Amino acid sequence: MGKKQEKILDRLHLPREVFLNIPLLEMEGLGRLRLENYKSILEFTSTCLRVQTEQGVFCFQGFNIFIRYVNSQEIFIEGTIRSICIEEEAHE
């Protein structure tokens, strides 16, 4: 989506993350996390969750991580989350 379309979204006060498929991350303390607008789950263990998004791979590491809820648009995880990193995709 181009800059013109982004300006229209801003003027209309529409949520950019929905129309631009931008990942939206919400975290509650160190134990709950919700990620919207993801493509796929790449890796899942009790200590690591890696999720593909339009803007790269989100990596969540910790202990006793489990997926509380998942659908085609969002993931809700719980556990002790110790680190979050984003691996940017290489652009050719």
C-alpha positions in Angstrom: 0.0 0.0 0.0 1.4 3.4 -1.0 1.8 6.6 1.0 -1.4 8.0 -0.5 -3.5 5.1 0.8 -1.8 5.4 4.2 -2.8 9.1 4.3 -6.4 8.2 3.6 -6.4 5.7 6.4 -5.0 8.3 8.8 -7.6 10.9 7.7 -10.4 8.4 8.2 -9.0 7.2 11.5 -9.0 3.6 10.4 -6.7 1.1 12.0 -3.6 0.9 9.9 -2.6 -2.6 11.1 -5.8 -4.1 9.6 -5.5 -2.6 6.2 -1.8 -2.7 5.9 -1.4 -6.2 7.5 1.0 -4.8 10.1 1.7 -7.0 13.1 0.1 -5.8 16.3 1.6 -7.0 19.5 0.0 -6.6 22.9 1.7 -7.8 26.1 0.3 -8.1 29.6 3.2 -8.3 32.1 5.7 -11.1 31.4 3.1 -13.9 31.1 0.5 -13.1 28.4 1.0 -11.9 24.8 -1.3 -11.5 21.8 0.0 -11.1 18.2 -2.4 -10.1 15.4 -1.8 -10.3 11.6 0.6 -13.2 11.3 1.3 -15.5 8.4 2.4 -18.8 10.0 3.9 -20.5 13.0 7.4 -21.5 12.1 8.5 -23.1 15.4 6.8 -23.9 18.7 8.3 -25.5 21.8 7.7 -24.8 25.5 10.7 -22.4 25.4 10.4 -20.8 21.9 7.7 -19.5 19.5 8.7 -18.2 16.1 6.0 -16.6 14.0 6.2 -15.3 10.4 4.7 -11.8 9.7 4.7 -9.4 6.8 7.6 -7.5 8.6 9.8 -10.4 9.6 9.9 -13.3 12.1 8.8 -12.6 15.7 10.7 -14.7 18.2 9.4 -15.2 21.7 11.6 -17.0 24.2 10.9 -18.0 27.8 9.6 -20.9 29.9 6.4 -23.0 29.9 5.2 -21.2 26.8 1.9 -22.5 25.5 -0.6 -21.3 22.9 -3.9 -20.4 24.7 -5.7 -19.5 21.5 -5.0 -19.4 17.8 -6.9 -18.6 14.7 -6.1 -17.4 11.2 -5.4 -13.8 12.3 -4.2 -13.9 15.9 -2.2 -15.9 18.4 -2.6 -15.6 22.2 0.3 -17.2 24.2 0.9 -17.6 27.9 4.0 -18.6 29.9 7.1 -16.8 31.3 8.2 -14.6 28.4 11.9 -13.5 28.8 12.7 -12.1 25.4 11.2 -10.9 22.2 13.1 -10.3 19.0 12.3 -9.5 15.4 14.3 -11.1 12.6 13.9 -8.8 9.5 13.6 -10.5 6.2 16.3 -10.0 3.7 15.1 -7.8 0.8 16.5 -8.7 -2.6 
